[in-house]
Amino acid sequence: MKLWQKIFLGSFILFEMIFNIIALYLVQYNFNQNLVKEVERGLTEHYLLYSTLKSNDELYRDQFQYNQSFILGILGSTFKDYTRYLDQKGFYLEVLNENNQVIYRNFPLEFTGQREELQVPLNENRRYIIRDVGTQSFLYVTNMLSLAKENYKLTYIRDISEVYQARVEQYQLLLKINLVTALILALGLYLLTQYWTRPISQLTESARKIAGGDYRERVKITASDEIGVLEEAFNSMSSAVETKVEELEKNSAMKQRFIENLTHEIKTPLTSIIGYADFLRTTKYQEKIFLNALDHIYQEGKRLERLSFKLMDLILLGKQELVLQRESIPEICREVKEILNTKLKAKNLTLCLDVRPCEARIEKDLIVVLLSNLIGNSIKASTENSAINLRTFCDGQKLLIQVEDAGVGIPEKDLNKVFEPFFMADKSRSEANDGYGLGLAICSEIVRIHQGEINISSVS
């Protein structure tokens, strides 16, 4: 079941329950109030009739001889006088003797059931009961009436069917109102729930698009409530997913290029080795030719060895645990200059040191490798009789190193790839300098494990 359907049904059922419970209570309360009023009215009218009969009895007791005809006359006359002041419709009178024989009755209907109010001993206290006779409801009020020292049972009967009929009509009206209200409520709830849950539907659709590969999909923030917070969180999640996917795609592309470049780097010396080996295998022995072929095989084998060592360094850097110690940066720079002195002289290059006295927590051997690779790349890129500048200084806890040369430069489109393994902007120049495109990748890894940053800029 969808969310809007749950909200719709829950709200509709709750409203219907509350509405009907309150409405039924009000109808029943109104019925009880009307019934109480009718009972009080009946008791009052019965008392007035009883009082009138008692007064007449006292008036006529000493003047007339009582018999049944005389009593009937008194009752008829009293009843006639009494109904002048009361609504005659639905008002009846019944008088029975002690043996429940009818002395006077003007009630037109016949009740065949038990008369509980007549079974118990009567006195002047009144008893009443409500009973159904046919399709009508009547109030019976009974007590003992003494006339001429004879006891009679005086019953006042009043039709109160209108009270019950009013309740039925109110129930029918309630049903009609409930049907109309339910229709209006259902329509209103449907429109409201569709409006309230529309942002969730949009979120669902956007989630499907993202699942389908459209990582740029975003939802429009429509409110500042909980739904709006959810939309903002969804957009943040989408941005994070897009960034992660781009990183994965970038890493995947880098790995693919790594494999392609590694395959190329291995294939070239292997092709040469296989070619010379096959040549030696199929050619008659000639010392000079054999020595030349063996020298080529040896050189290509050493090239593969250097490549494997470089790859091993790159792999081990990612797993190495550093032991950092405070080292003098100027001393390390002078040491690197001595190491590279031969290469510098070969191209008549000058390494200018601008090294300020400072110490930093580093792994010395790795920093030596870092500086050697950076300056070595500058040597390869520089023309003869030029200069290379090495600057270092400490800024608080940070060590800054800058290597600058006046070489051929790197195309701008290749700047974001130079730290990838085996990447070479100019393959012919790199091969001529016996390069593999791993130097800057190793530098990048050394900086990373020192929790630093490395950047490159170039003007071609």
C-alpha positions as CSV (number, residue, x, y, z in Angstrom):
1,M,0.0,0.0,0.0
2,K,1.4,3.4,-1.0
3,L,2.0,6.1,1.6
4,W,-0.7,8.4,0.3
5,Q,-3.2,5.5,0.6
6,K,-2.2,4.9,4.2
7,I,-2.6,8.6,5.0
8,F,-5.9,8.7,3.2
9,L,-7.4,5.6,4.9
10,G,-6.0,6.4,8.3
11,S,-7.3,9.9,8.3
12,F,-10.7,8.9,6.8
13,I,-11.3,6.1,9.3
14,L,-10.2,8.2,12.2
15,F,-12.5,11.0,11.2
16,E,-15.4,8.7,10.6
17,M,-14.9,7.0,14.0
18,I,-14.7,10.4,15.9
19,F,-17.6,11.9,13.9
20,N,-19.9,9.0,14.4
21,I,-19.1,8.5,18.0
22,I,-19.8,12.2,18.8
23,A,-22.9,12.3,16.6
24,L,-24.3,9.1,18.2
25,Y,-23.6,10.4,21.6
26,L,-25.3,13.7,20.9
27,V,-28.4,11.9,19.4
28,Q,-28.6,9.6,22.4
29,Y,-28.1,12.5,24.8
30,N,-30.8,14.5,23.1
31,F,-33.1,11.5,23.2
32,N,-32.5,10.9,26.9
33,Q,-33.1,14.6,27.7
34,N,-36.4,14.5,25.8
35,L,-37.4,11.3,27.4
36,V,-36.7,12.7,30.9
37,K,-38.8,15.7,30.1
38,E,-41.7,13.5,29.0
39,V,-41.4,11.4,32.1
40,E,-41.3,14.5,34.3
41,R,-44.3,15.9,32.4
42,G,-46.2,12.6,32.9
43,L,-45.4,12.5,36.6
44,T,-46.6,16.1,36.9
45,E,-49.8,15.6,35.1
46,H,-50.5,12.3,37.0
47,Y,-50.0,14.2,40.2
48,L,-52.4,16.9,39.2
49,L,-55.0,14.3,38.3
50,Y,-54.5,12.4,41.5
51,S,-54.7,15.6,43.5
52,T,-58.0,16.6,41.8
53,L,-59.5,13.2,42.4
54,K,-58.5,13.3,46.1
55,S,-60.0,16.8,46.5
56,N,-63.3,15.7,44.9
57,D,-63.4,12.6,47.1
58,E,-63.1,14.8,50.2
59,L,-65.7,17.2,48.8
60,Y,-68.3,14.5,48.0
61,R,-67.6,11.9,50.7
62,D,-70.1,13.2,53.2
63,Q,-72.7,14.4,50.7
64,F,-73.3,11.5,48.4
65,Q,-73.6,7.8,48.5
66,Y,-70.6,6.2,46.6
67,N,-71.3,3.5,44.2
68,Q,-69.6,2.4,40.9
69,S,-71.9,4.6,38.8
70,F,-71.1,7.6,41.0
71,I,-67.4,6.9,40.8
72,L,-67.5,6.6,37.1
73,G,-69.2,9.9,36.9
74,I,-66.6,11.6,39.1
75,L,-63.8,10.1,37.0
76,G,-65.4,11.1,33.7
77,S,-66.1,14.6,34.9
78,T,-62.7,15.0,36.4
79,F,-61.0,13.7,33.3
80,K,-63.1,16.0,31.1
81,D,-62.3,19.0,33.2
82,Y,-58.6,18.0,33.3
83,T,-58.2,17.7,29.6
84,R,-59.4,21.3,29.1
85,Y,-56.1,22.5,30.4
86,L,-53.9,19.7,28.9
87,D,-53.3,18.5,25.4
88,Q,-55.9,15.7,25.0
89,K,-54.0,14.0,22.2
90,G,-52.1,10.9,23.5
91,F,-53.4,11.3,27.1
92,Y,-55.4,8.4,28.6
93,L,-56.6,7.3,32.0
94,E,-57.2,3.9,33.6
95,V,-58.7,3.0,37.0
96,L,-58.7,-0.6,38.3
97,N,-60.0,-2.0,41.6
98,E,-57.8,-4.1,43.8
99,N,-58.7,-7.2,41.7
100,N,-57.5,-5.5,38.6
101,Q,-61.0,-5.2,37.3
102,V,-61.5,-2.2,35.0
103,I,-63.5,0.6,36.6
104,Y,-62.7,3.2,34.0
105,R,-60.5,3.2,30.9
106,N,-60.3,5.3,27.7
107,F,-57.1,3.7,26.4
108,P,-58.1,2.4,22.9
109,L,-55.3,-0.2,22.6
110,E,-55.1,-3.6,24.3
111,F,-51.9,-4.7,26.0
112,T,-51.8,-8.5,26.5
113,G,-48.5,-8.8,28.3
114,Q,-47.7,-8.7,32.0
115,R,-48.4,-5.4,33.9
116,E,-45.4,-5.3,36.2
117,E,-46.4,-2.0,37.8
118,L,-49.7,-3.6,39.0
119,Q,-48.1,-6.8,40.5
120,V,-46.3,-5.2,43.4
121,P,-48.1,-3.8,46.4
122,L,-49.2,-0.2,45.7
123,N,-49.2,2.8,47.9
124,E,-49.5,6.5,47.2
125,N,-45.9,6.6,45.8
126,R,-46.0,6.6,42.1
127,R,-44.4,4.0,39.8
128,Y,-43.8,4.4,36.1
129,I,-42.8,2.2,33.2
130,I,-42.3,2.7,29.5
131,R,-43.6,-0.1,27.2
132,D,-44.3,-0.6,23.5
133,V,-47.9,-1.4,22.5
134,G,-48.0,-2.3,18.8
135,T,-45.8,0.2,17.0
136,Q,-46.2,2.9,19.6
137,S,-44.4,3.7,23.0
138,F,-46.4,4.7,26.1
139,L,-45.5,6.0,29.5
140,Y,-47.5,4.3,32.3
141,V,-47.6,6.1,35.7
142,T,-49.5,4.2,38.5
143,N,-50.2,4.6,42.2
144,M,-52.9,3.8,44.7
145,L,-56.0,6.0,44.9
146,S,-58.4,5.8,47.8
147,L,-62.0,6.8,47.1
148,A,-64.7,6.4,49.8
149,K,-62.4,4.1,51.8
150,E,-61.9,1.9,48.8
151,N,-58.5,1.4,47.1
152,Y,-58.2,1.7,43.4
153,K,-55.2,1.6,41.0
154,L,-54.9,4.9,39.1
155,T,-52.8,4.7,35.9
156,Y,-51.9,7.7,33.7
157,I,-51.0,6.7,30.2
158,R,-49.2,9.0,27.8
159,D,-48.1,8.4,24.2
160,I,-44.4,9.3,23.9
161,S,-43.8,7.7,20.5
162,E,-42.7,11.1,19.1
163,V,-39.6,11.0,21.3
164,Y,-38.6,7.6,19.8
165,Q,-39.6,8.7,16.3
166,A,-37.5,11.9,16.7
167,R,-34.5,9.7,17.6
168,V,-35.1,7.6,14.4
169,E,-35.3,10.7,12.3
170,Q,-32.1,12.0,13.9
171,Y,-30.4,8.8,13.0
172,Q,-31.6,9.0,9.4
173,L,-30.4,12.7,9.2
174,L,-27.1,11.6,10.7
175,L,-26.7,9.0,8.1
176,K,-27.4,11.5,5.3
177,I,-25.0,14.0,6.8
178,N,-22.4,11.3,7.3
179,L,-22.6,10.2,3.6
180,V,-22.2,13.8,2.3
181,T,-19.4,14.5,4.8
182,A,-17.7,11.3,3.9
183,L,-17.8,12.1,0.2
184,I,-16.4,15.7,0.8
185,L,-13.8,14.4,3.2
186,A,-12.7,11.6,0.8
187,L,-12.3,14.1,-2.0
188,G,-10.4,16.6,0.2
189,L,-8.2,14.0,1.7
190,Y,-7.4,12.6,-1.8
191,L,-6.3,16.0,-3.1
192,L,-4.3,16.8,0.1
193,T,-2.5,13.4,0.2
194,Q,-1.6,13.7,-3.4
195,Y,-0.3,17.2,-2.8
196,W,1.6,16.2,0.4
197,T,3.2,13.1,-1.1
198,R,4.0,14.6,-4.5
199,P,7.6,15.5,-3.4
200,I,8.1,11.9,-2.3
201,S,6.9,10.7,-5.7
202,Q,9.4,13.1,-7.3
203,L,12.2,11.7,-5.0
204,T,11.3,8.2,-6.1
205,E,11.5,9.2,-9.8
206,S,14.8,10.9,-9.2
207,A,16.1,7.8,-7.4
208,R,15.1,5.7,-10.4
209,K,17.0,8.0,-12.7
210,I,20.1,7.9,-10.6
211,A,19.9,4.1,-10.4
212,G,19.7,4.2,-14.2
213,G,23.0,6.1,-14.4
214,D,21.8,9.7,-14.5
215,Y,24.0,10.9,-11.6
216,R,23.4,14.6,-12.4
217,E,19.7,14.3,-11.4
218,R,18.6,16.6,-8.6
219,V,15.2,17.3,-7.0
220,K,13.7,20.8,-6.7
221,I,13.4,21.8,-3.0
222,T,9.7,22.7,-2.6
223,A,9.4,23.4,1.2
224,S,11.3,24.1,4.4
225,D,9.6,21.3,6.4
226,E,10.7,17.7,6.9
227,I,10.1,17.0,3.2
228,G,12.4,19.9,2.3
229,V,15.1,18.6,4.7
230,L,14.7,15.2,3.0
231,E,15.0,16.8,-0.5
232,E,18.2,18.6,0.6
233,A,19.6,15.4,2.0
234,F,18.7,13.6,-1.2
235,N,20.5,16.2,-3.3
236,S,23.6,16.0,-1.0
237,M,23.6,12.3,-1.4
238,S,23.2,12.6,-5.2
239,S,26.2,15.0,-5.3
240,A,28.3,12.6,-3.2
241,V,27.3,9.6,-5.4
242,E,28.1,11.6,-8.5
243,T,31.5,12.6,-7.1
244,K,32.3,9.0,-6.0
245,V,31.2,7.6,-9.4
246,E,33.4,10.2,-11.2
247,E,36.3,9.2,-8.9
248,L,35.7,5.5,-9.7
249,E,35.5,6.2,-13.4
250,K,38.7,8.2,-13.2
251,N,40.5,5.5,-11.2
252,S,39.2,2.9,-13.6
253,A,40.5,4.9,-16.6
254,M,43.9,5.3,-14.8
255,K,44.1,1.6,-14.1
256,Q,43.3,0.9,-17.7
257,R,46.0,3.3,-18.9
258,F,48.4,1.7,-16.4
259,I,47.8,-1.7,-17.8
260,E,48.1,-0.5,-21.4
261,N,51.3,1.4,-20.6
262,L,52.8,-1.5,-18.6
263,T,52.0,-3.9,-21.4
264,H,53.7,-1.5,-23.9
265,E,56.8,-1.0,-21.7
266,I,57.2,-4.8,-21.3
267,K,56.4,-5.6,-24.9
268,T,59.2,-3.5,-26.4
269,P,62.2,-5.1,-24.6
270,L,60.6,-8.5,-24.8
271,T,60.2,-8.1,-28.6
272,S,63.8,-7.1,-28.8
273,I,65.0,-10.0,-26.6
274,I,63.0,-12.6,-28.5
275,G,64.1,-11.1,-31.9
276,Y,67.8,-11.3,-31.0
277,A,67.5,-14.7,-29.4
278,D,65.8,-16.0,-32.5
279,F,68.5,-14.4,-34.6
280,L,71.2,-16.2,-32.5
281,R,69.3,-19.4,-32.7
282,T,69.1,-19.4,-36.5
283,T,72.4,-17.8,-37.4
284,K,75.8,-19.4,-37.7
285,Y,78.2,-18.4,-35.0
286,Q,80.1,-15.2,-35.7
287,E,81.8,-13.7,-32.6
288,K,81.2,-10.0,-33.3
289,I,77.5,-10.6,-34.3
290,F,76.9,-12.8,-31.3
291,L,78.5,-10.4,-28.9
292,N,76.5,-7.5,-30.3
293,A,73.2,-9.5,-30.1
294,L,74.0,-10.6,-26.5
295,D,74.7,-7.0,-25.6
296,H,71.3,-6.0,-26.8
297,I,69.7,-8.8,-24.9
298,Y,71.6,-7.8,-21.8
299,Q,70.6,-4.2,-22.1
300,E,66.9,-5.0,-22.7
301,G,67.0,-7.4,-19.7
302,K,68.5,-4.7,-17.5
303,R,65.8,-2.4,-18.7
304,L,63.1,-4.9,-17.6
305,E,65.0,-5.2,-14.3
306,R,64.9,-1.4,-13.7
307,L,61.3,-1.4,-14.7
308,S,60.5,-4.1,-12.1
309,F,62.5,-2.3,-9.4
310,K,60.6,1.0,-10.1
311,L,57.3,-0.9,-10.0
312,M,58.3,-2.6,-6.7
313,D,59.2,0.9,-5.2
314,L,55.8,2.2,-6.2
315,I,54.0,-0.8,-4.7
316,L,56.0,-0.8,-1.5
317,L,55.5,3.0,-1.0
318,G,51.7,2.3,-0.7
319,K,52.3,-0.2,2.1
320,Q,55.2,1.4,3.9
321,E,54.9,2.6,7.5
322,L,56.8,5.8,8.0
323,V,59.2,6.4,10.9
324,L,59.5,10.2,10.9
325,Q,62.4,12.0,12.4
326,R,63.5,15.6,12.4
327,E,66.1,16.1,9.7
328,S,68.0,19.1,8.3
329,I,66.6,20.1,5.0
330,P,69.7,22.0,3.7
331,E,71.9,18.9,4.3
332,I,69.5,16.7,2.3
333,C,69.4,19.2,-0.6
334,R,73.3,19.3,-0.7
335,E,73.4,15.5,-0.6
336,V,70.9,15.3,-3.5
337,K,73.1,17.8,-5.4
338,E,76.1,15.6,-5.0
339,I,74.2,12.5,-6.2
340,L,73.1,14.3,-9.3
341,N,76.3,16.1,-10.0
342,T,77.4,13.8,-12.8
343,K,74.1,14.2,-14.7
344,L,74.2,17.9,-14.2
345,K,77.7,18.1,-15.6
346,A,76.8,15.9,-18.6
347,K,74.5,18.7,-19.9
348,N,76.4,21.6,-18.3
349,L,73.5,22.4,-16.1
350,T,73.6,24.5,-12.9
351,L,71.6,23.5,-9.8
352,C,70.9,26.7,-7.8
353,L,70.0,26.1,-4.2
354,D,67.8,28.6,-2.3
355,V,67.6,26.6,0.9
356,R,66.7,28.3,4.2
357,P,67.9,26.7,7.4
358,C,65.1,24.5,8.8
359,E,64.2,21.1,10.1
360,A,61.2,18.9,9.4
361,R,59.8,15.6,10.5
362,I,60.3,13.4,7.4
363,E,61.5,10.0,6.2
364,K,65.0,11.1,4.9
365,D,65.5,8.4,2.3
366,L,62.1,9.0,0.7
367,I,62.7,12.7,0.5
368,V,66.0,12.0,-1.2
369,V,64.2,9.9,-3.7
370,L,61.5,12.7,-4.1
371,L,64.1,15.4,-4.8
372,S,66.2,13.1,-7.0
373,N,63.2,12.3,-9.2
374,L,62.0,15.9,-9.4
375,I,65.4,17.3,-10.3
376,G,66.1,14.3,-12.5
377,N,63.0,15.1,-14.6
378,S,64.2,18.7,-14.8
379,I,67.5,17.6,-16.1
380,K,65.9,15.5,-18.8
381,A,63.6,18.3,-19.8
382,S,66.2,21.1,-19.7
383,T,68.4,22.2,-22.6
384,E,72.2,22.4,-22.2
385,N,73.8,25.4,-20.4
386,S,70.6,26.2,-18.5
387,A,69.8,26.4,-14.7
388,I,67.5,24.5,-12.4
389,N,66.3,26.2,-9.2
390,L,65.6,24.3,-5.9
391,R,63.9,26.3,-3.1
392,T,62.9,25.0,0.3
393,F,61.6,26.7,3.4
394,C,59.5,25.8,6.4
395,D,56.1,27.5,7.2
396,G,55.2,26.4,10.7
397,Q,54.9,22.6,10.6
398,K,54.9,22.5,6.8
399,L,57.9,21.9,4.5
400,L,57.6,23.6,1.1
401,I,59.8,22.4,-1.8
402,Q,59.9,24.0,-5.2
403,V,61.8,22.8,-8.3
404,E,61.9,25.1,-11.3
405,D,63.5,24.6,-14.7
406,A,63.5,26.2,-18.1
407,G,62.8,23.0,-20.0
408,V,60.4,22.3,-22.9
409,G,57.4,22.3,-20.6
410,I,54.3,20.1,-20.5
411,P,51.1,20.6,-22.6
412,E,48.2,21.9,-20.4
413,K,46.0,19.0,-21.4
414,D,48.5,16.6,-19.9
415,L,49.1,18.4,-16.6
416,N,46.4,16.3,-14.8
417,K,47.9,13.0,-16.0
418,V,51.6,13.5,-15.2
419,F,51.4,11.7,-11.8
420,E,49.9,8.6,-13.4
421,P,52.2,5.6,-13.7
422,F,53.8,5.2,-17.1
423,F,52.4,8.4,-18.4
424,M,54.8,10.3,-20.7
425,A,53.9,13.5,-22.4
426,D,56.7,13.1,-24.9
427,K,57.3,9.3,-25.4
428,S,60.2,9.7,-27.8
429,R,62.1,12.0,-25.5
430,S,61.4,9.8,-22.5
431,E,62.6,6.7,-24.2
432,A,65.7,8.5,-25.3
433,N,66.3,9.4,-21.7
434,D,65.6,5.8,-20.6
435,G,62.4,6.9,-18.9
436,Y,59.3,4.8,-17.9
437,G,56.9,7.5,-16.7
438,L,57.1,6.2,-13.1
439,G,59.2,9.0,-11.5
440,L,56.4,11.5,-10.8
441,A,54.0,8.7,-9.8
442,I,56.6,7.7,-7.1
443,C,56.9,11.4,-6.1
444,S,53.2,11.7,-5.8
445,E,53.0,8.6,-3.5
446,I,55.9,9.8,-1.3
447,V,54.1,13.2,-0.8
448,R,50.8,11.4,-0.1
449,I,52.2,9.2,2.6
450,H,53.8,12.3,4.2
451,Q,50.2,13.7,4.1
452,G,51.2,16.5,1.8
453,E,50.2,17.9,-1.6
454,I,52.1,18.0,-4.9
455,N,51.2,20.3,-7.8
456,I,52.8,21.1,-11.2
457,S,52.5,24.1,-13.5
458,S,54.0,24.6,-16.9
459,V,54.2,27.1,-19.7
460,S,54.8,25.3,-23.0
